[in-house]
């Protein structure tokens, strides 16, 4: 019996040690959800994983993708006229009517606060024309964001056997969406009012995410009952169907550290408790440390064939590193790697290198280094590396030299003409004088001959 107890105790110690090694921190939370993930929103680093790549039904967490595509493709002030089919959308809705006119912003708020399925359908059709075409856009976007096991077939998450995703994929989608300030505003709005439309009276909408407001309802987080409202909550989106169970993408920020958690196939109340437990675990064990600020001056890079020879380079965005809570930020180092040169034309924001971020000697992440300005293609002298401002000075100098040359040439020509004119005049005067002398001599000779002849006659 004693040996058995010792064996059991040894196994428990090994399991606990494995859990600590696996998660790199203290004891991970005990969740109701079948699948879950916790990431650092700034770096994307995974802090907790429970079957995060297993496919489940996402329910209304789907609407994060719909909102993201709407914000990227539609003007918020645009008026949408509801078609004949949208009002018959099932599930949670704001009962849009055929011919009703509402703005994109109103539809977004209805979808993200009241979780209105009909608003999601209206947005999907407004973006792509049809729901199948919009689903195609959703899946293409998901792949670009790193979602590996996702297939969307509708914009709202109403149950369909083919409509599946994973906790990890939802975290990647949410991470991208939270980079949009309008999206952040939408998911943190508790109450929204749609004024009277051409078809209906005023409507009051309320957010379904208890983490951002509910201080009365108690939920169990790691076995402890506590208020659902969470300190530093930033959103994001609830989801629930009988097939999907309770789903929740949750976000919170404290200081520089921002986390995103995803739980799937939990219970209605369990999704909130699970999210609180995950976020607590993250904040208690990890922190985000900023390695570089967006816009940090990274020097200059040479530009070939440009109007100028160099362009300034800056960091594209903030760069963070996820560290254990007790780790020192002094471990963080950065290394700037810029291209040797870039050929004009250069556009502002064009990638021209990277900033590598290290924790000690380990490469953790990278931030793009981008051109700080726009450099158009230079003139013909840029071929030999002469920038346009220098070329312009050369051209001005050449123009001045040419003008001076022409003026001097003109003056010289005028002077020569005057000299030649004076010489001709003097030559003519000499010729006239000579001619007069010759005429005089001829007259004298003739006169003398006449005199002699007359004398002989006499």
Buried (B, 14 or more C-beta within 10 A) or exposed (E): EEEEEEEEEEEEEEEEEEEEEEBBBEEBBEBBBBBBBBBBBBBBBBBBBBBBEBBBBBBBBBBBBBBBBBBEEBEEEEEBEBBEEBBEBEBBBBEBEEEBEBBBBBBBBBBBBBBBBBBBBBBBBBBBEEBEEBBBBBBEBBEEBBBEBBBBBBBBBBBBEEBBBBBBBBBBBBBBBBEBEBBBEBBBBEEBEBEEBEBBEEBEBEBBBBBBBBEEEBBBBBEEEBBBBBEBBBBBBBBBBEBBBBBBBBBBBBEEBBBBBBBBBBBEBBBBBBBBBBBBBBBEBBBBBBBBEEEBEBEBBBBBBBBBBBBBBBBBBBBBBBBEEEBEEEBBBBEBEBEEBBEBBBEEBBEBBBBBBBBEEEEBBBBBBBBBBBBEBBBEBBEEBBBBEBBBEEEEEEEEEEEEEEEEEEEEEEEEEEEEEEEEEEEEEEEEEEEEEEEEEEEEEEEEEEEEEEEEEE
